[in-house]
Amino acid sequence: MAWSWRVETSAGEPVELDFAELTFSSQSDAETWIGEVWRQLADLGAGQVTLLDDDHVVYGPMSLEEG
C-alpha cells in the first residue's frame, strides 16, 4: 500500500508541487505529515486535500482553510 495526498485548489483543480509524488508507508504517517505542512500547502495555493490508498479515496476532500 502507498498512501498519498491529492492536493487541489478549493475549486478542485490540481496544485502542482515539487513533492506531489510523495508517498507514505502508513495512513498514520500520511496524516502526521499533512498535520505538519497544511499551512504551507495553503500558502502555495492549495485549498483541499484528499487521502489516497494507492488509487482509492480514503477520505476527502478536506479543506485547508482555517476556521
ROSE-4610 file (N, C-alpha, C; in Angstrom, 1 decimal, always signed):
// ROSE-4610
residu = [M/M/M/A/A/A/W/W/W/S/S/S/W/W/W/R/R/R/V/V/V/E/E/E/T/T/T/S/S/S/A/A/A/G/G/G/E/E/E/P/P/P/V/V/V/E/E/E/L/L/L/D/D/D/F/F/F/A/A/A/E/E/E/L/L/L/T/T/T/F/F/F/S/S/S/S/S/S/Q/Q/Q/S/S/S/D/D/D/A/A/A/E/E/E/T/T/T/W/W/W/I/I/I/G/G/G/E/E/E/V/V/V/W/W/W/R/R/R/Q/Q/Q/L/L/L/A/A/A/D/D/D/L/L/L/G/G/G/A/A/A/G/G/G/Q/Q/Q/V/V/V/T/T/T/L/L/L/L/L/L/D/D/D/D/D/D/D/D/D/H/H/H/V/V/V/V/V/V/Y/Y/Y/G/G/G/P/P/P/M/M/M/S/S/S/L/L/L/E/E/E/E/E/E/G/G/G]
num = [1/1/1/2/2/2/3/3/3/4/4/4/5/5/5/6/6/6/7/7/7/8/8/8/9/9/9/10/10/10/11/11/11/12/12/12/13/13/13/14/14/14/15/15/15/16/16/16/17/17/17/18/18/18/19/19/19/20/20/20/21/21/21/22/22/22/23/23/23/24/24/24/25/25/25/26/26/26/27/27/27/28/28/28/29/29/29/30/30/30/31/31/31/32/32/32/33/33/33/34/34/34/35/35/35/36/36/36/37/37/37/38/38/38/39/39/39/40/40/40/41/41/41/42/42/42/43/43/43/44/44/44/45/45/45/46/46/46/47/47/47/48/48/48/49/49/49/50/50/50/51/51/51/52/52/52/53/53/53/54/54/54/55/55/55/56/56/56/57/57/57/58/58/58/59/59/59/60/60/60/61/61/61/62/62/62/63/63/63/64/64/64/65/65/65/66/66/66/67/67/67]
x = [+0.8/+0.0/+0.9/+0.5/+1.2/+0.1/+0.3/-0.6/-0.1/-1.0/-0.6/-1.7/-1.4/-2.4/-2.5/-3.8/-4.1/-4.3/-3.6/-3.6/-4.3/-5.3/-6.1/-6.5/-6.8/-7.4/-8.8/-9.4/-10.7/-11.7/-11.4/-12.3/-12.1/-11.1/-10.9/-9.8/-9.1/-8.1/-6.8/-6.0/-4.7/-3.8/-3.0/-2.0/-0.6/+0.2/+1.5/+2.5/+3.0/+4.0/+5.2/+6.4/+7.6/+7.5/+6.7/+6.6/+5.3/+4.7/+3.4/+3.4/+4.6/+4.7/+5.1/+5.1/+5.4/+4.4/+5.0/+4.1/+4.6/+3.7/+3.9/+3.6/+4.2/+4.0/+2.8/+2.2/+1.0/+0.1/-1.1/-2.1/-1.7/-1.2/-0.7/+0.4/+1.4/+2.5/+2.0/+1.0/+0.5/-0.3/-1.1/-1.8/-0.9/+0.1/+1.1/+1.7/+2.1/+2.8/+1.8/+0.6/-0.4/-0.6/-0.6/-0.8/+0.4/+1.5/+2.7/+2.8/+2.3/+2.6/+1.3/+0.1/-1.1/-1.0/-0.5/-0.4/+0.5/+1.6/+2.5/+1.8/+1.0/+0.3/-0.7/-1.4/-2.4/-1.8/-0.6/+0.2/+0.6/+0.7/+1.1/-0.1/-1.3/-2.5/-3.4/-3.1/-3.9/-5.1/-6.3/-7.5/-8.1/-7.7/-8.2/-7.3/-7.4/-6.6/-7.5/-7.1/-7.8/-6.8/-7.0/-6.1/-6.4/-5.4/-5.5/-4.7/-5.2/-4.5/-4.4/-3.2/-3.0/-3.9/-4.8/-5.7/-7.1/-7.3/-8.6/-8.7/-9.8/-10.0/-10.4/-9.6/-9.9/-10.9/-10.5/-11.4/-11.0/-11.9/-11.7/-12.7/-12.6/-11.7/-11.9/-10.7/-10.7/-10.1/-10.9/-10.5/-9.2/-8.4/-7.2/-7.4/-8.6/-8.9/-9.1/-8.5/-8.6/-10.0/-10.4/-11.7/-12.7]
y = [-1.2/+0.0/+1.2/+2.2/+3.5/+4.6/+5.3/+6.4/+7.7/+8.5/+9.8/+10.8/+12.0/+13.1/+13.7/+13.9/+14.6/+16.1/+17.0/+18.4/+19.2/+19.9/+20.7/+22.1/+23.0/+24.3/+24.0/+25.0/+24.9/+24.5/+24.9/+24.5/+23.1/+22.4/+21.0/+20.9/+22.0/+21.9/+21.4/+20.6/+20.1/+21.3/+21.2/+22.1/+21.4/+22.0/+21.5/+21.8/+20.7/+20.9/+20.0/+20.4/+19.6/+18.2/+18.1/+16.8/+16.1/+16.4/+15.8/+14.2/+13.7/+12.2/+11.6/+12.4/+11.9/+10.8/+9.7/+8.6/+8.2/+7.5/+7.2/+5.7/+5.1/+3.6/+3.3/+4.3/+4.1/+5.3/+5.1/+6.2/+7.2/+6.6/+7.5/+8.4/+7.9/+8.7/+9.8/+9.5/+10.5/+11.6/+11.2/+12.2/+13.0/+12.5/+13.3/+14.3/+13.9/+14.8/+16.0/+15.7/+16.8/+17.7/+17.2/+18.0/+19.0/+18.6/+19.4/+20.5/+20.2/+21.1/+21.7/+21.5/+22.1/+23.6/+24.3/+25.8/+26.2/+25.5/+25.8/+25.4/+24.3/+24.0/+25.0/+25.5/+26.6/+27.8/+28.2/+29.3/+29.2/+27.9/+27.6/+27.5/+27.8/+27.8/+26.6/+25.7/+24.5/+24.9/+24.4/+24.7/+23.4/+22.2/+21.0/+19.8/+18.8/+17.6/+16.4/+15.3/+14.0/+12.9/+12.1/+11.0/+9.8/+9.3/+8.1/+6.9/+5.7/+4.5/+3.8/+3.9/+3.6/+4.5/+4.0/+4.9/+5.0/+4.5/+4.5/+5.7/+6.5/+7.6/+7.0/+7.4/+7.1/+8.1/+9.4/+10.4/+11.7/+12.6/+13.9/+14.2/+15.4/+16.4/+17.0/+17.4/+18.0/+19.4/+20.4/+21.8/+22.1/+23.0/+23.5/+24.9/+25.4/+26.8/+26.7/+27.8/+27.9/+28.2/+27.7/+28.1/+27.1]
z = [+0.0/+0.0/+0.0/-0.8/-0.8/-0.5/+0.5/+1.0/+0.4/-0.1/-0.7/-0.5/-0.8/-0.8/-2.2/-2.6/-3.8/-3.3/-3.9/-3.4/-4.5/-4.1/-5.1/-4.6/-5.5/-5.1/-4.5/-4.0/-3.4/-4.5/-5.8/-6.9/-7.4/-6.9/-7.3/-8.4/-8.7/-9.7/-9.1/-9.8/-9.2/-8.9/-7.8/-7.5/-7.8/-8.6/-9.0/-7.9/-7.3/-6.2/-6.5/-6.0/-6.2/-5.6/-4.5/-3.8/-4.0/-5.2/-5.5/-5.5/-5.7/-5.8/-4.5/-3.4/-2.1/-1.6/-1.2/-0.6/+0.8/+1.5/+2.9/+3.0/+4.0/+4.2/+5.1/+5.7/+6.5/+6.5/+6.8/+6.9/+8.0/+9.1/+10.2/+9.8/+9.0/+8.6/+7.6/+6.8/+5.8/+6.6/+7.6/+8.4/+9.3/+9.8/+10.5/+9.7/+8.5/+7.5/+7.2/+6.8/+6.4/+7.6/+8.8/+10.0/+10.2/+9.7/+9.9/+8.8/+7.6/+6.4/+5.8/+6.4/+5.7/+5.5/+6.5/+6.3/+5.1/+5.0/+3.8/+2.5/+2.5/+1.3/+1.0/+2.0/+1.8/+1.2/+1.7/+1.2/-0.2/-0.7/-2.1/-3.0/-2.5/-3.3/-3.1/-2.3/-2.0/-1.2/-1.5/-0.8/-0.1/-0.7/-0.1/-0.5/+0.3/+0.1/+0.2/-0.5/-0.4/-0.1/+0.9/+1.2/+0.3/-0.3/-1.2/-0.6/-0.8/-0.5/-1.9/-2.5/-3.9/-4.7/-5.4/-6.2/-5.6/-4.4/-3.7/-2.8/-2.9/-1.9/-0.6/+0.4/+1.8/+2.4/+2.3/+2.7/+2.0/+2.0/+1.4/+0.3/-0.3/+0.0/+1.4/+2.0/+3.3/+3.1/+3.6/+3.4/+4.2/+3.6/+4.3/+4.8/+4.8/+5.2/+6.8/+7.4/+8.8/+9.2/+10.4/+11.0/+10.8]
